[in-house]
Amino acid sequence: MAKKLVVYVLVVVLYVLLLLVSLYTLAKYEWHYAINEAVDKGEFYSIESFNNSECFSYLVYKYFLNFPLSIFNWFFSSTLYLTVYLTIPNAIVVAWFINTLMQKKKKKYN
């Protein structure tokens, strides 16, 4: 029972940390874009102008954090704000999957 709880806590903490890091990186990009008036320089606010860390943060935010409950966010960017609300439920479902796999593995070797 203690192992299950540890898995739940670790997965939820990991998801929350990834959410915070990705939001920080994307907000920093948006701030830099707004302050430097990049539009006047011919730069556009798009995924093509991301550097490596910003691109990684965007991919984590859009795809990883939205699995499995909010896969619809993969296809519709207009609902991407729901990622913030569904991060912890997604983490709980993933932790449940991990615990189920651990139990199956344990039964297989016993």
C-alpha positions in Angstrom: 0.0 0.0 0.0 2.8 2.4 0.8 4.4 1.8 -2.6 1.2 2.7 -4.3 1.0 6.0 -2.4 4.6 6.8 -3.2 4.0 6.2 -6.9 0.9 8.5 -6.8 2.8 11.2 -5.0 5.9 11.0 -7.2 3.9 11.1 -10.5 1.7 14.0 -9.3 4.9 16.0 -8.2 6.6 15.2 -11.5 3.5 16.4 -13.5 3.2 19.6 -11.4 7.0 20.4 -11.8 6.8 19.8 -15.5 3.8 22.1 -15.7 5.5 24.9 -13.8 8.7 24.6 -15.7 6.9 24.6 -19.1 4.7 27.5 -18.1 7.7 29.5 -16.9 9.6 28.9 -20.1 6.7 29.8 -22.3 5.9 32.9 -20.3 9.5 34.0 -20.5 9.3 33.6 -24.3 6.1 35.6 -24.5 7.6 38.3 -22.3 10.7 38.5 -24.4 8.6 38.7 -27.5 6.5 41.5 -26.1 9.3 43.6 -24.7 11.7 43.4 -27.6 9.1 44.3 -30.1 10.2 41.4 -32.3 7.4 42.1 -34.8 9.2 45.2 -35.9 12.3 43.1 -36.5 10.5 40.7 -38.7 10.2 37.9 -36.1 6.8 36.3 -35.5 5.3 34.7 -32.4 5.2 31.1 -33.5 6.7 27.7 -32.8 9.2 28.3 -35.6 10.8 31.0 -33.6 11.3 28.9 -30.4 14.7 27.9 -29.3 15.3 24.3 -28.0 14.1 24.8 -24.5 11.0 26.7 -25.5 10.2 24.0 -28.1 10.6 21.3 -25.5 8.5 23.1 -23.0 5.7 23.6 -25.6 5.8 19.9 -26.5 5.7 18.9 -22.9 2.8 21.3 -22.2 0.8 20.4 -25.2 1.3 16.6 -25.5 2.8 15.0 -22.4 0.8 16.8 -19.8 -2.5 16.2 -21.7 -2.2 12.4 -21.7 -4.6 10.4 -21.2 -7.7 12.4 -20.2 -7.4 15.5 -22.4 -6.0 14.1 -25.7 -8.5 16.4 -27.5 -6.0 19.2 -26.7 -3.6 17.6 -29.1 -5.9 18.5 -32.0 -7.6 21.7 -30.8 -5.3 24.5 -29.7 -8.3 26.6 -28.6 -8.8 24.3 -25.6 -5.1 24.2 -24.5 -5.9 26.3 -21.4 -7.6 23.2 -19.9 -4.1 21.7 -19.4 -3.7 23.6 -16.2 -7.0 22.2 -14.8 -6.4 18.6 -16.0 -2.8 18.1 -15.1 -3.4 16.5 -11.7 -6.2 14.2 -12.9 -4.0 13.1 -15.7 -1.2 12.4 -13.3 -3.5 10.4 -11.1 -4.6 8.3 -14.0 -1.0 7.7 -15.2 0.0 6.7 -11.6 -2.9 4.3 -11.6 -1.7 2.7 -14.8 1.8 2.4 -13.3 0.5 0.8 -10.2 -1.6 -1.7 -12.3 1.4 -2.6 -14.3 3.5 -3.1 -11.2 0.9 -5.4 -9.7 0.7 -7.4 -12.9 4.5 -7.7 -13.0 4.5 -8.8 -9.3 1.9 -11.5 -9.9 3.7 -12.7 -13.0 6.9 -13.4 -11.0 5.2 -14.9 -8.0 
